[in-house]
Amino acid sequence: MNSNMIAINLENFQQVVLEESKNKLVLIAFWADQVPESIQLRDALSAKVQPFGEQMLMASLDCQSQQQIAQQFAIQGLPTAILVKDGQPLDGISGPQTDESIATFLDKHLPKAQDLLLAQAQTALTENKLAEAQNAINQAYQLDAERADIKLVLIDVYIQTGNTDEAQGLLETIMMVDQDSYYQALVAKLELANQAANSPEIQALEAQLASKPDDIEIKHQLAAQYSQVNRQEEALTLLFRLVQSGDPETKDKSKELFLDVLKALPDGDVIATKFRRKLYTLLY
């Protein structure tokens, strides 16, 4: 039996059934020793609900020792389970149940995997854990590529990791009905990112490099500018070419800058993984 299951009694009824059900769903399994099927249903529900502790509280009520409470719920027979929200019955099942019927009942009320992943990504974003957010929202998007709320968080991650082309492409798929304040904020954020990515400083350095294609210092400055505006792949490509060729002094300085750009990328970033492999292959 789930060690987190709360046994309801007169002392905690107010807190569990009335107060807790304002914050999350409370599932109450009614049981009695003389009805083995009720114990089976209680334990089966407990096992299914256990991974969703943040969304649903599992409780049980012994109809023998807590007859007064059972009467308040007008229980007609066992096994029975009732789902409570805001102190009121929301849904329920009664009679012997199969694993399939239990799953069907709970699926109506428990969050889907993509909901949990979306919430995880949103939390990671607020904590500036980009790699964690990217991993979670990519999984959510693979499970449901049509939901606007998942798309918007993925767009946010794309912008913050410098994948502005992917962000723009996905932004264009958001329907008018889903273009809320978050959408508008992302449109503005993407515009700023695009402006920064092609700043006058970068344009000037690119022009200088075009006229002096062998100038190492210009390449280093340009790589640094690329990195600052989330154009890490271009920065790493430029620096890796310098690490591949040139005199030892040039290689050492370029490698140092190359590693600095890699360190600035979040753990697990695809671009970082790609260029670490390149460097490893070059060195070994």
C-alpha positions in Angstrom: 0.0 0.0 0.0 1.1 3.6 -0.8 2.9 4.9 2.3 1.7 8.4 1.3 -2.0 7.3 1.5 -3.9 9.2 4.2 -6.4 7.4 6.3 -9.4 9.6 6.8 -11.0 10.0 10.3 -13.1 12.5 12.2 -10.0 14.4 13.3 -8.5 15.1 9.8 -11.7 15.0 7.7 -11.9 18.8 7.5 -8.3 19.2 6.5 -8.1 16.4 3.9 -11.5 16.4 2.3 -12.4 20.1 2.5 -9.1 22.0 2.6 -6.7 19.8 0.6 -9.3 19.3 -2.2 -9.0 23.1 -2.9 -5.4 22.6 -3.9 -5.5 19.2 -5.7 -7.8 16.4 -6.4 -8.5 14.0 -3.5 -9.2 10.4 -4.4 -10.9 8.5 -1.5 -11.1 4.7 -1.6 -13.8 3.3 0.7 -13.0 -0.2 2.0 -13.8 -2.8 4.7 -12.0 -5.9 5.8 -15.0 -8.1 5.0 -15.0 -6.9 1.3 -11.7 -8.0 -0.2 -12.5 -6.4 -3.5 -12.6 -3.0 -1.8 -9.1 -3.5 -0.5 -7.9 -4.6 -4.0 -9.4 -1.4 -5.5 -7.9 0.7 -2.8 -4.4 -0.7 -3.4 -4.7 -0.7 -7.2 -5.7 3.0 -7.2 -2.9 3.8 -4.7 -0.3 2.3 -7.0 -1.6 4.2 -10.1 -1.8 7.5 -8.3 1.6 7.4 -6.5 3.6 9.1 -9.3 1.2 12.0 -9.4 1.5 13.2 -5.9 1.5 16.9 -6.9 -1.8 16.6 -8.7 -3.8 14.0 -6.7 -3.9 13.1 -3.0 -4.7 9.4 -2.3 -6.9 8.8 0.8 -8.8 5.9 2.2 -11.7 5.4 4.5 -12.3 2.3 6.6 -16.1 2.0 6.5 -16.2 -0.1 9.6 -14.3 2.3 12.0 -15.5 5.5 10.2 -19.2 4.7 9.6 -20.2 8.3 10.4 -18.1 9.7 7.5 -19.1 6.9 5.1 -22.8 7.8 5.7 -22.1 11.4 4.8 -20.9 10.2 1.4 -24.0 8.0 1.0 -22.0 5.0 0.1 -24.3 2.3 -1.4 -21.8 -0.5 -1.5 -18.2 -1.6 -1.8 -15.8 -1.3 -3.5 -16.3 2.4 -4.2 -13.9 5.3 -4.8 -14.9 9.0 -5.1 -12.9 11.8 -6.5 -13.3 15.1 -4.6 -12.6 18.6 -5.8 -13.2 21.8 -3.7 -15.0 19.6 -1.1 -17.5 18.2 -3.6 -17.7 14.8 -5.3 -16.4 15.1 -8.9 -16.4 11.6 -10.2 -16.3 8.0 -8.9 -16.3 4.3 -9.6 -18.0 1.4 -7.9 -18.0 -2.3 -8.1 -15.1 -4.6 -9.1 -12.6 -3.0 -11.5 -10.1 -4.2 -14.0 -6.7 -2.5 -14.7 -8.2 -1.1 -17.9 -11.3 0.4 -16.2 -9.1 2.0 -13.5 -6.8 3.5 -16.1 -9.7 4.9 -18.0 -11.1 6.4 -14.9 -7.9 8.0 -13.8 -6.8 9.2 -17.3 -9.8 11.6 -17.3 -8.3 13.4 -14.3 -4.5 12.8 -14.2 -2.2 15.0 -16.2 -0.7 13.5 -19.4 3.0 13.0 -19.7 3.3 16.1 -21.9 1.7 18.2 -19.2 4.3 17.1 -16.7 7.1 17.7 -19.1 5.7 21.2 -20.0 5.5 22.1 -16.3 9.1 20.9 -15.9 10.3 22.9 -18.8 8.6 26.1 -17.5 10.1 25.7 -14.1 13.6 25.1 -15.6 13.2 28.2 -17.7 12.4 30.4 -14.7 15.5 29.0 -13.0 17.6 29.6 -16.2 18.3 25.9 -16.6 18.3 26.0 -20.4 19.5 22.4 -21.0 16.9 21.0 -18.6 14.2 23.1 -20.2 15.3 22.1 -23.7 15.3 18.4 -22.9 11.8 18.5 -21.2 10.1 20.6 -23.9 11.6 18.6 -26.7 10.0 15.5 -25.2 6.7 17.2 -24.7 6.7 18.4 -28.3 7.4 14.9 -29.6 4.4 13.7 -27.7 2.1 16.5 -28.9 3.3 18.7 -31.7 0.0 20.6 -32.1 -0.4 22.2 -28.7 0.2 25.9 -28.7 1.4 26.1 -25.1 4.1 23.5 -25.8 5.1 25.3 -29.0 5.4 28.6 -27.2 7.8 27.3 -24.5 9.8 25.5 -27.2 10.0 28.8 -29.1 11.2 30.6 -26.0 14.0 27.9 -25.6 14.9 28.3 -29.2 15.3 32.0 -28.9 17.4 31.8 -25.7 19.7 29.2 -27.2 20.2 31.2 -30.4 18.1 29.0 -32.7 16.2 31.9 -34.2 15.4 30.3 -37.5 13.7 27.4 -35.8 11.9 29.9 -33.5 10.6 31.9 -36.4 9.4 28.8 -38.3 7.5 27.5 -35.2 6.2 31.0 -34.4 4.5 31.1 -37.8 2.4 28.0 -36.9 0.7 29.6 -33.9 -2.9 30.1 -34.7 -4.6 33.5 -34.2 -6.7 32.1 -31.3 -3.5 31.2 -29.4 -1.6 34.5 -29.9 -1.8 35.6 -26.3 0.5 37.9 -24.3 3.2 35.2 -24.1 3.1 34.9 -27.9 3.4 38.7 -28.3 6.3 38.8 -25.9 8.1 36.1 -27.9 7.6 38.0 -31.1 9.3 41.0 -29.5 12.0 38.8 -28.0 12.8 37.2 -31.4 12.9 40.6 -33.1 15.5 41.8 -30.5 17.5 38.6 -30.9 17.6 39.0 -34.7 18.7 42.6 -34.4 21.4 41.7 -31.9 22.6 38.8 -34.0 23.3 41.2 -36.9 24.6 44.2 -34.9 26.6 47.0 -36.5 29.7 45.7 -34.7 29.3 42.3 -36.3 28.7 43.8 -39.7 31.8 45.9 -39.4 34.0 42.9 -38.4 32.5 40.8 -41.2 33.4 43.6 -43.7 37.0 43.8 -42.3 37.4 40.1 -42.5 36.2 40.2 -46.1 39.0 42.6 -47.0 41.6 40.8 -44.7 40.6 37.1 -44.8 43.8 36.0 -43.1 43.7 38.4 -40.1 43.6 36.2 -37.0 42.7 39.0 -34.6 39.6 39.9 -36.6 38.5 36.3 -36.6 38.9 36.1 -32.9 36.9 39.3 -32.4 34.2 38.2 -34.7 33.9 34.8 -33.0 33.5 36.6 -29.6 30.8 38.8 -31.1 29.0 35.8 -32.5 29.1 34.0 -29.2 27.6 37.1 -27.3 24.5 37.1 -29.6 23.9 33.3 -29.4 25.5 32.6 -32.8 27.6 29.9 -31.1 27.8 27.5 -34.0 29.3 30.2 -36.3 31.7 31.2 -33.6 32.8 27.6 -33.0 33.1 26.9 -36.7 35.4 30.0 -37.2 37.6 29.1 -34.2 37.8 25.4 -35.0 39.2 26.2 -38.4 41.9 28.2 -36.7 42.6 25.3 -34.3 43.0 23.0 -37.2 45.6 25.0 -39.0 48.1 27.8 -38.3 51.2 28.3 -36.1 51.2 26.9 -32.5 50.6 30.4 -31.0 47.5 30.9 -33.1 46.2 27.4 -32.3 46.7 27.9 -28.6 44.8 31.2 -28.5 42.0 29.9 -30.8 41.7 26.8 -28.7 41.3 28.8 -25.6 38.6 30.9 -27.1 37.0 27.8 -28.6 36.8 26.2 -25.1 35.4 29.4 -23.6 32.5 29.4 -26.1 31.8 25.7 -25.3 31.8 26.4 -21.6 29.1 29.1 -22.1 26.7 26.5 -23.6 24.4 24.5 -21.3 25.2 20.9 -20.5 23.8 18.6 -23.1 23.5 21.3 -25.8 23.6 19.7 -29.3 26.0 22.2 -30.7 28.4 21.8 -27.8 28.3 18.0 -28.1 29.0 18.3 -31.9 32.1 20.5 -31.5 33.5 18.6 -28.5 33.6 15.5 -30.7 35.3 17.5 -33.4 38.0 18.7 -31.0 38.4 15.3 -29.5 38.9 13.8 -33.0 41.4 16.5 -33.9 43.5 16.0 -30.8 43.4 12.3 -30.5 
